[in-house]
Amino acid sequence: MANKKALREVSAGGIVYNKHQGTLRLVLVMTIHDKEGKRFTTWRLPKGHPAKGEQLLDAARREVAEETGVLGTGGPKLGVANFLFTHPVTGAYTHKYVHYFLFRKKTGSVRMHDKEYDKAKWFTFSTALKTASFKNDKVMIKRALKVIKQRQVRANKGKSPTRLERFEADEETVRFIRRKRDAHDRAKKGT
């Protein structure tokens, strides 16, 4: 397998979090698999492909909103996960790069997630680390928690927020996400 030329694939995703009753939580999405008569689930961070011309941050925000039902604000980049796999549909050997961003919940509900996944659910960070099925997702969860804690320390010391920390969404962002999602859906349908 190491001698095969891999196709390059780029995706964008993220972690959307909030504080509920004093506890930090994030959303994971779940898929039910049925393989050779055995049924199992995988839990992961939401991610997907950018539409043509769509920036990675915009794609990540849209994918997180679609797949979790939760619209987030923010967007500092957490990092890039990359891995090799054989595509289950095409059989192509693929090197995938996933750019992850951190979002704070603005509005929405996991009950509004799209049909791509069987379930979206809030987890505490510690439970998410135990539940996530993939190592790369666990690495990003740890990074997100570190960034959030650094922000809390900065806020407690009365320091000014960084440029990324000042980024906040408004109603225009909600309209932007809807336009991007609709354009992405039209592009998929070829209209």
C-alpha positions in Angstrom: 0.0 0.0 0.0 2.9 2.4 0.7 3.9 2.3 -3.0 0.5 3.4 -4.3 0.0 7.1 -5.3 -2.7 8.5 -3.0 -5.4 10.9 -4.1 -5.5 14.2 -2.1 -8.7 15.1 -0.3 -9.4 18.2 1.8 -12.2 18.7 4.3 -13.1 21.1 7.0 -14.7 20.5 10.4 -14.9 21.7 13.9 -15.8 21.5 17.5 -18.8 23.4 18.7 -18.9 23.9 22.4 -20.9 25.6 25.2 -21.0 25.8 28.9 -24.1 24.1 30.4 -24.7 24.4 34.2 -21.0 25.3 34.6 -19.7 22.3 32.6 -18.0 22.6 29.2 -19.6 20.4 26.5 -19.1 19.7 22.8 -21.1 17.9 20.1 -20.1 14.6 18.5 -22.0 13.0 15.6 -22.8 9.3 15.4 -23.2 6.8 12.5 -24.6 3.3 12.8 -22.7 0.8 10.6 -23.8 -2.6 9.6 -20.9 -4.7 8.3 -21.1 -8.4 7.6 -24.1 -8.7 9.9 -22.4 -6.9 12.8 -23.9 -3.6 13.9 -21.6 -1.0 15.5 -21.5 2.8 15.9 -18.8 5.4 15.4 -18.7 8.8 17.1 -16.7 11.7 15.5 -16.4 15.4 15.0 -18.4 16.9 12.2 -16.6 17.6 9.0 -17.2 17.8 5.2 -15.9 19.0 1.9 -15.8 22.7 1.0 -17.9 23.8 -1.9 -16.1 25.2 -4.9 -14.6 28.6 -3.9 -15.6 28.2 -0.3 -13.0 29.1 2.4 -12.1 26.4 4.9 -13.4 28.4 7.9 -16.7 29.0 6.1 -16.9 25.3 5.1 -16.2 24.2 8.7 -18.8 26.5 10.1 -21.4 25.3 7.6 -20.6 21.6 8.0 -20.8 21.9 11.8 -24.1 23.7 11.6 -25.6 21.2 9.2 -24.3 18.1 10.8 -24.9 19.1 14.5 -27.9 21.5 14.2 -25.9 24.0 16.2 -24.6 27.3 14.7 -21.3 28.4 16.2 -19.3 31.6 16.4 -15.6 32.1 16.5 -13.3 30.1 14.4 -9.7 29.9 15.6 -8.0 27.0 13.8 -7.2 24.1 16.0 -5.0 22.3 13.4 -5.0 19.8 10.6 -5.5 16.1 10.9 -4.3 13.9 8.1 -4.6 10.2 7.4 -4.5 7.6 4.7 -7.5 5.4 3.9 -9.1 3.4 1.1 -12.3 5.1 0.1 -15.2 2.8 0.8 -17.1 3.7 -2.3 -14.5 4.3 -5.0 -11.8 2.1 -3.6 -9.2 4.9 -4.2 -6.2 5.1 -1.9 -6.7 8.6 -0.4 -4.6 11.0 1.8 -7.1 13.1 3.6 -6.4 16.5 5.3 -9.1 17.8 7.7 -8.8 21.4 8.9 -10.5 21.8 12.3 -11.8 25.0 13.9 -13.3 25.9 17.3 -16.8 27.4 17.5 -18.8 28.6 20.5 -22.5 27.8 20.4 -24.7 30.7 19.3 -28.0 29.0 18.5 -29.6 25.8 17.4 -30.3 22.3 18.8 -28.8 18.9 18.1 -32.4 17.7 17.3 -32.0 19.8 14.1 -29.0 17.9 12.7 -29.1 16.7 9.1 -29.6 13.1 8.0 -26.0 12.5 7.1 -25.5 11.2 10.7 -27.8 9.1 12.8 -27.4 11.2 15.9 -25.8 14.4 17.3 -25.3 14.6 21.0 -23.7 16.9 23.6 -20.9 15.4 25.7 -18.7 16.7 28.5 -15.1 17.0 27.2 -13.9 14.1 29.4 -16.8 11.8 28.1 -16.2 12.9 24.5 -12.5 11.9 24.8 -13.7 8.4 25.9 -16.5 8.2 23.3 -14.8 9.6 20.1 -13.9 6.7 17.9 -10.9 8.2 16.1 -7.5 9.2 17.5 -7.4 12.4 15.3 -10.7 13.6 16.8 -9.4 13.0 20.4 -6.3 15.1 19.6 -8.5 18.0 18.4 -10.7 17.7 21.4 -7.7 18.0 23.7 -6.5 21.1 21.7 -9.9 22.7 21.9 -10.0 22.3 25.7 -6.6 23.8 26.0 -7.6 26.8 23.9 -10.8 27.3 25.9 -8.9 27.1 29.2 -6.3 29.6 27.9 -9.1 32.0 27.1 -10.6 31.6 30.6 -7.2 32.3 32.2 -6.8 35.4 30.0 -10.3 36.6 30.9 -9.7 36.0 34.7 -6.5 38.1 34.5 -8.3 41.0 32.8 -6.2 40.9 29.7 -7.6 42.1 26.4 -8.9 39.3 24.2 -6.9 38.4 21.1 -8.2 39.3 17.6 -9.6 35.8 17.2 -11.3 35.9 20.6 -13.1 39.2 19.6 -14.6 37.6 16.5 -18.4 37.3 17.1 -21.2 36.3 14.8 -24.4 38.2 14.4 -27.6 37.8 12.4 -25.6 38.4 9.2 -23.6 35.2 10.1 -26.7 33.2 10.4 -27.9 34.4 6.9 -24.4 33.8 5.6 -24.4 30.1 6.8 -27.8 29.6 5.2 -26.7 31.0 1.9 -23.5 28.9 1.9 -25.5 25.7 2.8 -28.1 26.4 0.1 -25.3 27.0 -2.5 -23.5 23.9 -1.4 -26.8 21.8 -1.8 -27.4 23.3 -5.2 -23.8 22.5 -6.3 -24.2 18.9 -5.1 -27.5 18.6 -7.2 -25.8 20.2 -10.2 -28.3 23.0 -10.5 
